[in-house]
Amino acid sequence: MNSTFWTEVTPNVCLDFQSDLSALVDGELDDAAATRAIAHLEVCAGCHDFLDDTRSMVSMHQDIANPDSLLLRFSALTGKELMDQAESSLLVSRLATVFYQLGKAYVLAATDAQYRNDVFEPAVRVELEKTRGRGFVDGVLASGRDSISDVDWSEARHMLNGRLTKIENSLEKGKRLLEEALTIDADHEEARLYRAFVHSHEGRRMRAAEDLRYVFDTAMDEANRGHAAMQLGKLYGAEGDHKRALVCFRWVTISGLADVNPRFFLARYNAAICHLRLGSANRSVDVLRDLLDRHPNEAARIADALAESSPKLQSIMASLDGFAENLIQTCPELFALPSEAKLSQSDQALEGEC
């Protein structure tokens, strides 16, 4: 305990009781002194706190001196209650993932199945996943394990067994399932990313940005943070805020994801596009040169991306003095190779163009 702190903030009238209180904790105070000390504690909050801290310190030292006592305390934390909490967490996470996988499959079927297959993993087969999900929920209900969590497993069973069929539109089914996943597990990162995609698809960019920022701020999976940053960059670019978009794409490159995960290959390309839109032609060329140095086998792919960029971006490139000449001189391989690699739809989705 920091005795200096106590003597600095404790009134002089209480200092006389400090030694008595320490002796009281050790059981070394006579009856008369103990009575006086207890009476003082009734009216002095500072001394009461001092006594609590003293007891805590004594307890800690006793545990250190007696490893068996410390082990006993730890063992009490690893009993049935803790095991139930761990199992509950696993069951809830698995149920949320069932809803997420189904929700993603319906969303992709209603929008563009290729859009995210390259970003995450291919969508599950809906009927097979529903069958597995029903079997999982029925198993939890039959075993009585539903009682160890706060989830309404009967409601989950109704959703998988028939309530879902009453929703005719695939996108609405996907939205409902993603909402269910997040209701069950608010920190399900992938479900929140897909909900952000749905918001963006429906033009609700502010809500999409809220979900993406939440994932970026809280995600345990670094790749999910990367996806959130890439999609935030795209949203900012669509709003014309290319400085903020550039910050997002640069985070992906600085984090190292762009070099170790092929799904983030175009982060530097997106950053180069942002520099172009901000009028920094030389900086854009430097970033493209860096991209080619790091991924020399992707020269044709990068060339195609530039050649197939939007008319608006083509106009910007043509209007920037010296850009074309600098690009040809600094990145000659973009013009020396035949155009073979076509930018996939998923790559287009990750571009920073408006």
LODREN-526119 format. One record per residue (C-alpha): residue in three letters; x, y, z. Coordinates in steps of 0.25 Angstrom, whole numbers, plus 2048, in hexadecimal, padded with zeros to 3 digits. Last residue first. Example, Ala and Ser with C-alpha at 12.3 -4.5 7.8 and 13.67 -1.06 7.14 Angstrom:
BEGIN
Ser8377FC81D
Ala8317EE81F
// end
This chain:
BEGIN
Cys7BD81D71A
Glu7CA815718
Gly7D180F725
Glu7D180171F
Leu7CD7F5728
Ala7C07F2720
Gln7C87F2714
Asp7D17E8719
Ser7C57DF71D
Gln7BF7E170F
Ser7CD7DB709
Leu7D77E4702
Lys7DB7DE6F5
Ala7E97D86F4
Glu7EE7D76E6
Ser7F27E56E1
Pro7FF7E36DA
Leu80B7E76E1
Ala8147F36DE
Phe80A7FE6E2
Leu8097FB6F1
Glu8177F76F0
Pro81C8056EE
Cys8188096FC
Thr8218166FF
Gln82381B6F0
Ile8158176EC
Leu80E81D6F9
Asn81782A6F8
Glu81282C6EA
Ala8038296ED
Phe8048326F9
Gly80B83E6F3
Asp8008486F4
Leu7F48426FB
Ser7E88436F2
Ala7E98366EB
Met7E982F6F8
Ile7DD8366FD
Ser7D58336F0
Gln7D88246F2
Leu7D3825700
Lys7C682B6FB
Pro7C58216F0
Ser7C68156FA
Ser7D380C6FB
Glu7D48016F0
Ala7E28056EC
Leu7E78086FA
Ala7E27FA6FF
Asp7E77F36F3
Ala7F57F96F5
Ile7F47F4704
Arg7F07E66FF
Ala7FB7E66F5
Ala8067EA6FF
Glu8017E070A
Asn80E7D7709
Pro8167E270E
His80F7E371B
Arg8177EB725
Asp81F7F371B
Leu8127F5713
Leu80B7FA71F
Asp817803722
Arg816809714
Leu80780B715
Val80A813722
Asp81481B71C
Val80B81E710
Ser800823719
Arg80A82C721
Asn80E832713
Ala7FF83570F
Ser7FB83B71C
Gly7EE841718
Leu7E583C723
Arg7DE833719
Leu7EC82E715
His7F082B723
Cys7E3824726
Ile7E681B71A
Ala7F481871F
Ala7EE81472C
Asn7E480A725
Tyr7F080471E
Arg7F780372B
Ala7EB7FC732
Leu7E97F3725
Phe7F17E772B
Phe7E77E6737
Arg7E17D8734
Pro7EF7D3731
Asn7F37D373F
Val8017D5744
Asp8057E273D
Ala7F97EA73D
Leu7F77E574C
Gly8037EC750
Ser7FD7F675A
Ile803801752
Thr7FC7FD745
Val7EE7FB74B
Trp7EF808753
Arg7F380F746
Phe7E680A740
Cys7DE81074B
Val7E681D74C
Leu7E481F73D
Ala7D581E73E
Arg7D6829749
Lys7DD83273F
His7D482E733
Asp7C8833739
Gly7C083372C
Glu7B482C732
Ala7B781F72A
Gly7C582072F
Tyr7C182073D
Leu7B981473B
Lys7C480D733
Gly7CE81073F
Leu7C480B749
Gln7C37FE741
Met7D27FC741
Ala7D3800750
Ala7C87F6753
His7CF7EB74B
Gly7DC7EE752
Arg7D67ED760
Asn7D07E075C
Ala7DE7DB758
Glu7E37DF765
Asp7D97D676C
Met7D67DB77A
Ala7CD7E6775
Thr7CA7F277E
Asp7CD7FF777
Phe7CD7FA769
Val7C07F376B
Tyr7B97FF772
Arg7BE808766
Leu7B87FE75C
Asp7AB7FE763
Glu7AA80D764
Ala7AE80E756
Ala7A3805751
Arg79980D759
Met79E81A753
Arg79E814745
Arg790810745
Gly78F80E735
Glu789801735
His7967FA731
Ser79D80273C
His7947FD747
Val7957EF741
Phe7A47F0741
Ala7A47F5750
Arg79B7E9753
Tyr7A67E074D
Leu7B17E7756
Arg7A87E5762
Ala7A67D675F
Glu7B57D575D
Glu7B97DB76B
His7AF7D4774
Asp7B07DD780
Ala7A17DF782
Asp7A07D0783
Ile7917CC784
Thr78B7D977F
Leu7977DA775
Ala7937CC76F
Glu7847CF76F
Glu7877DC768
Leu78F7D475D
Leu7847CB75C
Arg77A7D675A
Lys7827DD74F
Gly7857D0748
Lys7767CC747
Glu7737DB743
Leu77D7D9738
Ser7777CC734
Asn7697D1732
Glu75E7C8736
Ile75E7C8745
Lys7557BE74A
Thr75F7B3748
Leu7677B9753
Arg75D7B675E
Gly75D7A775A
Asn76779E761
Leu7737A8762
Met76C7B3768
His7637AA771
Arg7707A4776
Ala7767B1779
Glu76A7B5781
Ser76B7A8789
Trp7797AB78C
Asp7767B8792
Val7847BC796
Asp7887C07A4
Ser7917B47A6
Ile7937A87B0
Ser7847A47AE
Asp7867A079F
Arg78F7957A4
Gly78278C7A6
Ser78878179E
Ala77B781795
Leu77C790793
Val78B79078F
Gly789785785
Asp77D78B77F
Val78579877D
Phe790790776
Gly78778876E
Arg780794769
Gly78D79B765
Arg79278F75E
Thr78578E756
Lys78579D753
Glu79479C74F
Leu791791745
Glu785799740
Val78D7A573E
Arg7997A0738
Val7A47A973E
Ala7A97B6738
Pro7B87B5733
Glu7C27BA73D
Phe7C57C9740
Val7CA7D3735
Asp7CA7CA729
Asn7BC7C572C
Arg7B87D472F
Tyr7B37DA722
Gln7B27CC71A
Ala7A47C971F
Asp79F7D771B
Thr7937DC722
Ala7877D3726
Ala78F7C6726
Leu79A7CD72D
Val7907D2738
Tyr78A7C4739
Ala7977BE73B
Lys79C7C8745
Gly7907C674E
Leu7917B774E
Gln7A07B9752
Tyr79C7C375C
Phe7917BB762
Val79A7AF764
Thr7A57B8769
Ala79C7BE774
Leu7987B0778
Arg7A77AC779
Ser7AA7B8782
Val79F7B678B
Leu7A37A778D
Leu7B17AB790
Ser7AE7B6799
Ser7A47AD7A1
Glu7AF7A27A2
Ala7B97AC7A8
Gln7AE7B17B2
Asp7AA7A37B6
Met7B97A07B9
Leu7BA7AC7C1
Glu7AE7A97C9
Lys7B279A7CA
Gly7BF79D7D1
Thr7CB7A57CC
Leu7CA7B17D5
Ala7CA7A87E2
Ser7D77A27DD
Phe7DE7AF7DC
Arg7DA7B27EB
Leu7DF7A47EF
Leu7EC7A67E7
Leu7EF7B37EE
Ser7EC7AC7FC
Asp7F67A17F8
Pro8007AB7F4
Asn8017B0802
Ala80B7BC803
Ile8057C37F7
Asp7F77C07FB
Gln7FB7C6809
His8017D2803
Met7F47D57FB
Ser7EB7D3807
Val7F47DD80F
Met7F37E7803
Ser7E47E6802
Arg7E27E7811
Thr7EB7F4811
Asp7E37FA805
Asp7D67F780C
Leu7DB7FE819
Phe7E080A812
Asp7D280B80B
His7CC80B819
Cys7D681581E
Gly7D281F813
Ala7C381C815
Cys7C4821823
Val7B782082C
Glu7B581182E
Leu7C480F82D
His7C6817839
Ala7BD80E842
Ile7C580283C
Ala7D2808841
Arg7CD80B84F
Thr7C87FD851
Ala7D57F784C
Ala7DD800855
Ala7D47FB861
Asp7D47ED85D
Asp7E37EB85B
Leu7E97EC84C
Glu7F17E1846
Gly7E77DB83D
Asp7F07DE831
Val7E57E682B
Leu7E37EE838
Ala7F27F0839
Ser7F27F782B
Leu7E67FF830
Asp7ED80383D
Ser7F9808836
Gln7F081182D
Phe7E8816838
Asp7F182183D
Leu7F282682E
Cys7E382882E
Val7E4835836
Asn7EF83A82D
Pro7E683A821
Thr7E9830816
Val7ED834808
Glu7FC835809
Thr7FE82A814
Trp7F682080B
Phe7FE8237FF
Thr80B821806
Ser80681480B
Asn80580E7FD
Met800800800
// end
